Amino acid sequence: MNALSSTLPANQARANFYQILDEAANKFRQFTVTLRGKSKAVIMAAEEFEGWLETLEIMADKKLSASIERGLKSPKRYTQAEVDKILKW
């Protein structure tokens, strides 16, 4: 298996598609695919993409974002055991 650049032209991406899928999914690599020298698409692990979507949803929710900001500024910290007890896990 040859080492692939993180930016590849479409014809090279097509020729190495299964290797790209494997490295994106198992090694969390991202690949930018270009066409005629311009970036056209990014290939990344589905799990990583879902994480990005969740982050965007949180950032779009002004109440939740404000709550997170307040929590980060708070001097109170909880141990994992305390959190588990609060959540009744």
Secondary structure, DSSP 8 states (H G I E B T S, - for coil): -----SEEEHHHHHHTHHHHHHHHHHH---EEEEETTEEEEEE--HHHHHHHHHHHHHHH-HHHHHHHHHHHH-S----HHHHHHHHT-
